[in-house]
Amino acid sequence: MTTLGTTLLASLAAFAVACGSSKPQPPTNKPVPNTVDVAIASVTLADDCGTGPTTIPPVQSSRASKPSPEFADLAEGASMSQAKRACEQSSVQLRVANGTQAASDITIKKVEVLDESGNVVGELTPREPSKWTGDAYQPWDGKVDAAQTLQVSYALSQPSVSAGSTYTVRVIVGSAEGDRTLQTKTTLEAPASLPPGAVT
């Protein structure tokens, strides 16, 4: 065999070993090691009903799948219930995944609404932090234990928004790792059912 052929075979073997030794990335529904990951799961821009969060968290999965029949029934019931209500609570839902070996505190420092031009059109006040436990929200103290993943939600004050418009919701979150800015876009399909400041 020629020297060129020997070199080519050696290179191919090294390439195969390198490819075979690569490790798969962890699933997105598990905490990333050594970090506290916070992401916006969903946002509801509607009214301020004076209640805690009411929107059921979206199903989190590393692959596309249908929700269980029990969860589907619960979600359908909640959707019908919301349709019957005159007031729908504004809220922001976060997925918090602690991949560190220590508990961490999470706080929302600011929530802003931006129009399609990037202008800030309002600042919303977060309140009543809650975590989804079983089939209901429970009060949450802002702590996430080591290796724990939570679905949490904050009720928000009512924004001044228009039906049919797209807005960016910008959330500044604080943790032991410092502040981070999260953003998501949402389109308001219907106007808020109550004027700001209305008593329910």
N, C-alpha and C positions, 0 to 999 in steps of 0.2 A: 504493500500500500504506500502511496506517495506521502510525502510530508504534508502536502496540502490536504489530502484526505484525512489524515490523522488529526490535523488541527481542526478541521470541520467537525469531525465526530466528537472531539473533546468539547468544542463549543456548544454543540447541540445537547450533549449530556449535561453540561453545566446549566444550560437554559432550562432543561427539564427539571433538574433538582431545584432550581430557584423557584420555578412555577409551582412545583408540588409542595414547597415548604411554606407558601403564603397562608396566613391564617384568615378565616372568615371574619367579617365585621360583626360585632354584637347586634342583636335585633334592636330595632328602634324603640321597642316597648320595655327595654331594660335600662337601668341607670348606666350612664357612661362612666367607667372607672375614674376615680379621683376628681370628679367634677360634680357640681350641683347644676343640673340642666333645668331651665325653665322655658316653657314655650306657651304661646297663646293657643288654646284649643278652640275657642269660639268666642264671639262677641254678640250681644244683643243690644241694639240701640232702640229704645222704646220709651216707656214711661218711668217715673219713680213712684212706685205704689206704696212706699213705706214698709216694704217687706224685705226679707232676705232673698238670696238667689232662688230662682224657681226653675230654671232651664236645666233639663237632664243633660249630663255630660255626654259628648259623643263617644262612640265605642272606639277604643284605642287598640290597634292590632298591627302586627308586623306584616300581615297579609290581608288581602281583601276577603271578607267573609260576611255572611249575614248574621245579624244579632240573634241571640237565642229567642225562642218564642216568648219566654217570660219578659225579657227586656223589651221586645217588640210590642207586647201588649201594654207594658208600662209606659213606653214612649208614646204609643197611640193614645192612651188614656190621658196622658199629660197634654198632648197636642190638642185633643178635643176640649180639655178643660181650659187651656189657654184661649182657644177660639171663643169660648163662651164668656170669658172674662172681659170686662171693659178696660182692664188695666194689665199691661204686661211689663214686668220688671226689667229695667236695663241691667246688664251684668257683663262681666268678663270672666271667662273660665281659663284656668291655667293648668298645664300638666307640669308637675314638679317631680323630678327624678334625682334623688341624692345617691351618687355613686361613690361618696367618700366614706370613711370609717368613723365619722362623727356627725352628730345631729347638727342641723343648720336652721337658722331663722330666715324666713322670707317675708318681705314687706313690699307693698306697692307704694311708691313714693309720688307718682304722678300718672294721671291718665288724661291724654289730650285727644281731641278729634280734629283732623285736618281735612280740608276740602280737596277736590281733585287738582287744584293748583298748588297744593302743599301748604296752604295758609292755615294756621291754627284758628279754628272757629269756636273752640270751647274747651274748658278743662272740667273734667268730671270728678266728683268726689267718691272714692271707693269706701265701702263700709261693710260690716258684717261678714268678715272672712269665714268661709264654710268649706268643709271637705265632704265629698260624696262617700258615704259609708252605707253599703248594702243597697238600699233603695230610697235613701233620703239624705238631705244635707244635715250635717251636725256642725256646731260651732267649732272653729279652728283657731288655735293659738299662734299660728304662723310657723310652727316647728315641723320639720320633716326629719325623721330618724335616719340613721345610716342605712344605706341600701334600700331605702323606701321610695315608692312612687305613689304620688297622690294626684287626684283630680280635685282642684280647689276652685272656688268661685267667690267673687265679690259682687255685691249689689252696687250699682252706680247711680249717681244723680241723673236726672233727665237731661239729655242733650238737646240743643236747638238744631234740628236736622230736617231735611226736606225729603219727601217721598220720591223715589226714583233716582236719587243721587247716590254716588259712590263716595264713601269716606274712608280715610285711613285712621285707625285707632292706634295710638302710640302709648305704650305702657313702659314706665321706668320702674324696674324691679331692683330692690336691694337685697343683698345676701352677704355672707361672710367673704365671698370672693369679689365683692364690690358691686357697683351699680351696672346694670345692663339695660339696653333699650330694645324693646320688642315691638313689632308692628304687624298689623294685618289689615286687609281691606274688607269692607263690607258694604253692601248695597241695601239701602232702606227701601223695601217694597211697598210699605204702607206708612202713612203718617202716624205719629204718636196719637193714641186715642184720647189723651187728656192734655189740656193746656198745662204748661209748667206751673207748679205751685198748687195745683188743684188738690183738694182734700178728698181722700177716698175712704 
